[in-house]
Amino acid sequence: MIAATPGQTDVAWRFRQPQSLDNWITTCDSDHNEGFSHCSLELNQYGNGVFSGRVDLKVPKSGKITRAGYCNIKTKNARKSFKRESYLDWTSYNTLIMKVRGDGRTYLLNIATRGVFDTMWNDMYNYQLYTRGGPYWQIAKIPFSKFFFSSKGRIQDEQCALPLNRVTSFGISVQDRHGGDFCLEIDYIGVEYDPKHVEEFAYEMYSLPSGIARV
């Protein structure tokens, strides 16, 4: 476990060298013949990562899907020696920090926490990243307590806090149902411990009446 200094951002990912892009994977609907979107993650002349492309809402005439239009980047799953599966341990932190320059779109942040059993392989925690258009940078500060639990793209009825000791990957998606070009410039992605933030989980849960199935 890493001891965090209050108020100090520890950078997890930064784009300075071309080799830094090797840790990221890009995907979009056209990769699976489920749409016509395309995207890329590149390094610009200032040493920042640029996630850009075009979201196409046109649905293929295959009869298999009814909606299309998404692009995504994610880090490769955490590994240790001999390519064994591992986890990122963020238990010393309570806030995600990102320095980005956006285009006014809303992006979706994805923190994967792949479980041991196959029913947990799609476990993920999400939150929105709202960006401003224009030439100015913004620093987004999002407490981990705000992330909500989902699986296979669906928000789950039973919510629970993000297990910060079992993070496997981090990703950013654009799927806001608005077609067209997009561009998100990223300086760094980091984590921070904010001693003023004491919230453990933002979403209140309740017990279902007996006899009602949990779905």
BALOBA-1460 file (C-alpha; in Angstrom, 3 decimals):
// residues 215
<rec num="1" residu="m" x="0.000" y="0.000" z="0.000"/>
<rec num="2" residu="i" x="1.315" y="3.444" z="-0.969"/>
<rec num="3" residu="a" x="1.074" y="6.208" z="1.632"/>
<rec num="4" residu="a" x="-0.631" y="9.232" z="0.086"/>
<rec num="5" residu="t" x="0.291" y="12.816" z="0.903"/>
<rec num="6" residu="p" x="-2.898" y="14.863" z="1.475"/>
<rec num="7" residu="g" x="-3.564" y="17.295" z="-1.349"/>
<rec num="8" residu="q" x="-0.818" y="15.929" z="-3.578"/>
<rec num="9" residu="t" x="-1.710" y="14.340" z="-6.913"/>
<rec num="10" residu="d" x="0.068" y="11.102" z="-7.736"/>
<rec num="11" residu="v" x="0.051" y="10.710" z="-11.510"/>
<rec num="12" residu="a" x="-0.998" y="7.258" z="-12.681"/>
<rec num="13" residu="w" x="-0.865" y="7.865" z="-16.449"/>
<rec num="14" residu="r" x="0.785" y="10.601" z="-18.455"/>
<rec num="15" residu="f" x="1.504" y="10.946" z="-22.160"/>
<rec num="16" residu="r" x="5.046" y="12.197" z="-22.707"/>
<rec num="17" residu="q" x="6.770" y="9.485" z="-24.730"/>
<rec num="18" residu="p" x="5.423" y="7.425" z="-27.656"/>
<rec num="19" residu="q" x="5.947" y="4.304" z="-25.527"/>
<rec num="20" residu="s" x="3.254" y="5.519" z="-23.113"/>
<rec num="21" residu="l" x="0.617" y="4.750" z="-25.750"/>
<rec num="22" residu="d" x="1.510" y="1.049" z="-25.599"/>
<rec num="23" residu="n" x="-0.353" y="0.802" z="-22.293"/>
<rec num="24" residu="w" x="-3.660" y="1.799" z="-23.910"/>
<rec num="25" residu="i" x="-6.195" y="0.035" z="-26.124"/>
<rec num="26" residu="t" x="-8.729" y="1.735" z="-28.416"/>
<rec num="27" residu="t" x="-12.047" y="0.137" z="-29.333"/>
<rec num="28" residu="c" x="-15.170" y="1.243" z="-31.194"/>
<rec num="29" residu="d" x="-18.323" y="-0.299" z="-32.599"/>
<rec num="30" residu="s" x="-16.810" y="-0.801" z="-36.053"/>
<rec num="31" residu="d" x="-14.216" y="-3.174" z="-34.560"/>
<rec num="32" residu="h" x="-17.035" y="-5.654" z="-33.937"/>
<rec num="33" residu="n" x="-19.057" y="-4.916" z="-37.094"/>
<rec num="34" residu="e" x="-21.632" y="-3.189" z="-34.900"/>
<rec num="35" residu="g" x="-21.334" y="0.313" z="-36.331"/>
<rec num="36" residu="f" x="-19.260" y="2.775" z="-38.317"/>
<rec num="37" residu="s" x="-17.493" y="4.842" z="-35.634"/>
<rec num="38" residu="h" x="-13.717" y="5.170" z="-35.533"/>
<rec num="39" residu="c" x="-11.204" y="6.563" z="-33.038"/>
<rec num="40" residu="s" x="-7.521" y="6.833" z="-32.192"/>
<rec num="41" residu="l" x="-5.231" y="7.752" z="-29.323"/>
<rec num="42" residu="e" x="-2.174" y="9.707" z="-30.403"/>
<rec num="43" residu="l" x="0.587" y="11.832" z="-28.933"/>
<rec num="44" residu="n" x="0.599" y="15.465" z="-30.052"/>
<rec num="45" residu="q" x="3.552" y="17.829" z="-30.373"/>
<rec num="46" residu="y" x="3.122" y="19.006" z="-26.771"/>
<rec num="47" residu="g" x="3.400" y="15.542" z="-25.265"/>
<rec num="48" residu="n" x="-0.304" y="15.170" z="-24.495"/>
<rec num="49" residu="g" x="-2.554" y="12.255" z="-25.366"/>
<rec num="50" residu="v" x="-5.314" y="13.038" z="-27.860"/>
<rec num="51" residu="f" x="-8.364" y="10.768" z="-27.901"/>
<rec num="52" residu="s" x="-10.226" y="11.675" z="-31.079"/>
<rec num="53" residu="g" x="-12.404" y="10.235" z="-33.797"/>
<rec num="54" residu="r" x="-15.940" y="10.257" z="-35.067"/>
<rec num="55" residu="v" x="-19.088" y="8.803" z="-33.531"/>
<rec num="56" residu="d" x="-21.454" y="7.460" z="-36.187"/>
<rec num="57" residu="l" x="-25.001" y="6.673" z="-35.048"/>
<rec num="58" residu="k" x="-25.849" y="4.768" z="-38.227"/>
<rec num="59" residu="v" x="-27.057" y="1.260" z="-37.375"/>
<rec num="60" residu="p" x="-25.805" y="-1.599" z="-39.583"/>
<rec num="61" residu="k" x="-28.544" y="-3.404" z="-41.497"/>
<rec num="62" residu="s" x="-27.727" y="-6.752" z="-39.939"/>
<rec num="63" residu="g" x="-30.801" y="-7.020" z="-37.758"/>
<rec num="64" residu="k" x="-28.642" y="-7.873" z="-34.735"/>
<rec num="65" residu="i" x="-28.451" y="-4.480" z="-33.018"/>
<rec num="66" residu="t" x="-30.746" y="-1.484" z="-32.674"/>
<rec num="67" residu="r" x="-28.288" y="1.224" z="-31.568"/>
<rec num="68" residu="a" x="-24.753" y="2.159" z="-32.538"/>
<rec num="69" residu="g" x="-22.196" y="4.842" z="-31.875"/>
<rec num="70" residu="y" x="-19.430" y="4.476" z="-29.308"/>
<rec num="71" residu="c" x="-15.663" y="4.835" z="-28.992"/>
<rec num="72" residu="n" x="-13.492" y="3.887" z="-26.059"/>
<rec num="73" residu="i" x="-9.945" y="3.842" z="-24.720"/>
<rec num="74" residu="k" x="-8.776" y="1.777" z="-21.767"/>
<rec num="75" residu="t" x="-5.551" y="0.815" z="-20.103"/>
<rec num="76" residu="k" x="-4.283" y="-2.720" z="-20.359"/>
<rec num="77" residu="n" x="-5.146" y="-4.818" z="-17.331"/>
<rec num="78" residu="a" x="-2.692" y="-4.587" z="-14.456"/>
<rec num="79" residu="r" x="-0.087" y="-7.359" z="-14.521"/>
<rec num="80" residu="k" x="2.799" y="-8.535" z="-12.397"/>
<rec num="81" residu="s" x="5.736" y="-10.846" z="-13.150"/>
<rec num="82" residu="f" x="5.222" y="-13.619" z="-15.696"/>
<rec num="83" residu="k" x="2.088" y="-11.812" z="-16.953"/>
<rec num="84" residu="r" x="0.051" y="-12.817" z="-13.939"/>
<rec num="85" residu="e" x="-3.113" y="-10.840" z="-13.243"/>
<rec num="86" residu="s" x="-2.770" y="-8.113" z="-10.645"/>
<rec num="87" residu="y" x="-4.608" y="-5.073" z="-9.298"/>
<rec num="88" residu="l" x="-3.980" y="-1.386" z="-8.769"/>
<rec num="89" residu="d" x="-4.241" y="-0.551" z="-5.076"/>
<rec num="90" residu="w" x="-5.780" y="2.895" z="-4.600"/>
<rec num="91" residu="t" x="-6.961" y="2.415" z="-1.027"/>
<rec num="92" residu="s" x="-4.822" y="5.347" z="0.144"/>
<rec num="93" residu="y" x="-6.718" y="7.734" z="-2.143"/>
<rec num="94" residu="n" x="-10.287" y="8.978" z="-2.392"/>
<rec num="95" residu="t" x="-10.309" y="11.199" z="-5.488"/>
<rec num="96" residu="l" x="-9.619" y="10.885" z="-9.209"/>
<rec num="97" residu="i" x="-7.818" y="13.845" z="-10.788"/>
<rec num="98" residu="m" x="-7.679" y="14.544" z="-14.531"/>
<rec num="99" residu="k" x="-6.239" y="17.464" z="-16.459"/>
<rec num="100" residu="v" x="-8.012" y="17.567" z="-19.798"/>
<rec num="101" residu="r" x="-9.012" y="19.888" z="-22.602"/>
<rec num="102" residu="g" x="-12.326" y="18.854" z="-24.095"/>
<rec num="103" residu="d" x="-14.792" y="19.783" z="-26.790"/>
<rec num="104" residu="g" x="-17.958" y="20.275" z="-24.751"/>
<rec num="105" residu="r" x="-19.002" y="16.637" z="-24.916"/>
<rec num="106" residu="t" x="-19.817" y="14.459" z="-21.936"/>
<rec num="107" residu="y" x="-17.496" y="11.473" z="-21.596"/>
<rec num="108" residu="l" x="-17.936" y="8.393" z="-19.437"/>
<rec num="109" residu="l" x="-15.163" y="7.329" z="-17.067"/>
<rec num="110" residu="n" x="-14.814" y="3.592" z="-16.486"/>
<rec num="111" residu="i" x="-12.963" y="1.916" z="-13.621"/>
<rec num="112" residu="a" x="-12.943" y="-1.861" z="-14.031"/>
<rec num="113" residu="t" x="-12.756" y="-4.193" z="-11.033"/>
<rec num="114" residu="r" x="-12.698" y="-7.613" z="-12.654"/>
<rec num="115" residu="g" x="-13.646" y="-10.238" z="-10.077"/>
<rec num="116" residu="v" x="-12.482" y="-13.805" z="-9.609"/>
<rec num="117" residu="f" x="-15.617" y="-15.490" z="-10.983"/>
<rec num="118" residu="d" x="-16.823" y="-15.120" z="-14.567"/>
<rec num="119" residu="t" x="-20.041" y="-13.423" z="-13.414"/>
<rec num="120" residu="m" x="-17.874" y="-10.566" z="-12.106"/>
<rec num="121" residu="w" x="-15.645" y="-10.102" z="-15.150"/>
<rec num="122" residu="n" x="-17.788" y="-7.220" z="-16.431"/>
<rec num="123" residu="d" x="-18.006" y="-5.353" z="-13.115"/>
<rec num="124" residu="m" x="-17.307" y="-1.669" z="-13.653"/>
<rec num="125" residu="y" x="-17.759" y="1.684" z="-11.938"/>
<rec num="126" residu="n" x="-18.685" y="4.767" z="-13.950"/>
<rec num="127" residu="y" x="-19.067" y="8.500" z="-13.674"/>
<rec num="128" residu="q" x="-19.504" y="11.355" z="-16.138"/>
<rec num="129" residu="l" x="-16.738" y="13.704" z="-17.211"/>
<rec num="130" residu="y" x="-18.220" y="17.018" z="-18.310"/>
<rec num="131" residu="t" x="-15.903" y="19.013" z="-20.553"/>
<rec num="132" residu="r" x="-15.853" y="22.615" z="-21.671"/>
<rec num="133" residu="g" x="-15.269" y="23.586" z="-25.243"/>
<rec num="134" residu="g" x="-12.616" y="26.127" z="-26.094"/>
<rec num="135" residu="p" x="-8.880" y="26.524" z="-25.641"/>
<rec num="136" residu="y" x="-8.629" y="26.260" z="-21.856"/>
<rec num="137" residu="w" x="-7.542" y="23.318" z="-19.741"/>
<rec num="138" residu="q" x="-9.693" y="22.050" z="-16.902"/>
<rec num="139" residu="i" x="-8.826" y="19.939" z="-13.883"/>
<rec num="140" residu="a" x="-11.589" y="17.470" z="-13.060"/>
<rec num="141" residu="k" x="-11.684" y="16.303" z="-9.451"/>
<rec num="142" residu="i" x="-14.085" y="13.396" z="-8.933"/>
<rec num="143" residu="p" x="-14.397" y="11.549" z="-5.598"/>
<rec num="144" residu="f" x="-14.407" y="7.770" z="-5.921"/>
<rec num="145" residu="s" x="-17.556" y="7.760" z="-3.765"/>
<rec num="146" residu="k" x="-19.477" y="9.207" z="-6.737"/>
<rec num="147" residu="f" x="-18.773" y="6.270" z="-9.057"/>
<rec num="148" residu="f" x="-21.771" y="3.974" z="-9.547"/>
<rec num="149" residu="f" x="-21.729" y="0.240" z="-10.144"/>
<rec num="150" residu="s" x="-22.630" y="-1.240" z="-13.543"/>
<rec num="151" residu="s" x="-22.241" y="-4.473" z="-15.475"/>
<rec num="152" residu="k" x="-22.322" y="-4.911" z="-19.256"/>
<rec num="153" residu="g" x="-23.321" y="-1.278" z="-19.641"/>
<rec num="154" residu="r" x="-26.298" y="-1.422" z="-17.287"/>
<rec num="155" residu="i" x="-26.532" y="0.349" z="-13.935"/>
<rec num="156" residu="q" x="-27.186" y="-2.230" z="-11.228"/>
<rec num="157" residu="d" x="-30.043" y="-1.991" z="-8.727"/>
<rec num="158" residu="e" x="-27.800" y="-3.090" z="-5.879"/>
<rec num="159" residu="q" x="-25.059" y="-0.518" z="-5.555"/>
<rec num="160" residu="c" x="-21.834" y="-0.760" z="-3.578"/>
<rec num="161" residu="a" x="-18.734" y="1.358" z="-3.130"/>
<rec num="162" residu="l" x="-15.799" y="1.024" z="-5.500"/>
<rec num="163" residu="p" x="-13.293" y="-1.551" z="-4.123"/>
<rec num="164" residu="l" x="-10.165" y="0.556" z="-4.455"/>
<rec num="165" residu="n" x="-7.864" y="-2.395" z="-3.795"/>
<rec num="166" residu="r" x="-9.109" y="-4.327" z="-6.848"/>
<rec num="167" residu="v" x="-8.824" y="-1.878" z="-9.744"/>
<rec num="168" residu="t" x="-7.768" y="-3.627" z="-12.950"/>
<rec num="169" residu="s" x="-8.055" y="-0.898" z="-15.588"/>
<rec num="170" residu="f" x="-9.222" y="2.639" z="-16.347"/>
<rec num="171" residu="g" x="-11.030" y="3.828" z="-19.444"/>
<rec num="172" residu="i" x="-12.821" y="6.710" z="-21.140"/>
<rec num="173" residu="s" x="-15.817" y="6.296" z="-23.451"/>
<rec num="174" residu="v" x="-17.796" y="8.609" z="-25.693"/>
<rec num="175" residu="q" x="-21.352" y="7.357" z="-26.215"/>
<rec num="176" residu="d" x="-23.525" y="10.370" z="-25.517"/>
<rec num="177" residu="r" x="-25.912" y="9.700" z="-28.424"/>
<rec num="178" residu="h" x="-24.558" y="12.674" z="-30.362"/>
<rec num="179" residu="g" x="-22.929" y="11.812" z="-33.654"/>
<rec num="180" residu="g" x="-19.981" y="13.664" z="-35.116"/>
<rec num="181" residu="d" x="-16.343" y="14.369" z="-34.415"/>
<rec num="182" residu="f" x="-14.906" y="14.459" z="-30.915"/>
<rec num="183" residu="c" x="-11.553" y="15.326" z="-29.379"/>
<rec num="184" residu="l" x="-10.312" y="15.016" z="-25.805"/>
<rec num="185" residu="e" x="-6.760" y="16.118" z="-25.004"/>
<rec num="186" residu="i" x="-5.305" y="14.549" z="-21.858"/>
<rec num="187" residu="d" x="-2.338" y="15.860" z="-19.895"/>
<rec num="188" residu="y" x="-2.443" y="13.386" z="-17.018"/>
<rec num="189" residu="i" x="-4.678" y="11.077" z="-15.002"/>
<rec num="190" residu="g" x="-3.920" y="10.745" z="-11.311"/>
<rec num="191" residu="v" x="-5.254" y="10.018" z="-7.853"/>
<rec num="192" residu="e" x="-5.263" y="12.106" z="-4.692"/>
<rec num="193" residu="y" x="-6.195" y="11.916" z="-1.041"/>
<rec num="194" residu="d" x="-8.456" y="14.792" z="-0.020"/>
<rec num="195" residu="p" x="-8.772" y="14.887" z="3.797"/>
<rec num="196" residu="k" x="-11.826" y="17.161" z="3.515"/>
<rec num="197" residu="h" x="-13.801" y="14.538" z="1.623"/>
<rec num="198" residu="v" x="-15.304" y="12.082" z="4.108"/>
<rec num="199" residu="e" x="-18.170" y="10.622" z="2.072"/>
<rec num="200" residu="e" x="-17.892" y="6.845" z="1.719"/>
<rec num="201" residu="f" x="-20.617" y="6.264" z="-0.875"/>
<rec num="202" residu="a" x="-22.957" y="8.756" z="-2.519"/>
<rec num="203" residu="y" x="-25.899" y="6.498" z="-3.259"/>
<rec num="204" residu="e" x="-28.382" y="5.449" z="-0.601"/>
<rec num="205" residu="m" x="-29.523" y="1.835" z="-0.711"/>
<rec num="206" residu="y" x="-32.618" y="0.191" z="0.724"/>
<rec num="207" residu="s" x="-33.831" y="-3.325" z="1.435"/>
<rec num="208" residu="l" x="-36.375" y="-4.799" z="-0.961"/>
<rec num="209" residu="p" x="-39.579" y="-6.211" z="0.545"/>
<rec num="210" residu="s" x="-39.573" y="-9.954" z="1.042"/>
<rec num="211" residu="g" x="-40.967" y="-11.880" z="-1.903"/>
<rec num="212" residu="i" x="-39.638" y="-9.473" z="-4.519"/>
<rec num="213" residu="a" x="-36.835" y="-10.955" z="-6.594"/>
<rec num="214" residu="r" x="-33.627" y="-8.990" z="-6.894"/>
<rec num="215" residu="v" x="-33.102" y="-8.313" z="-10.572"/>
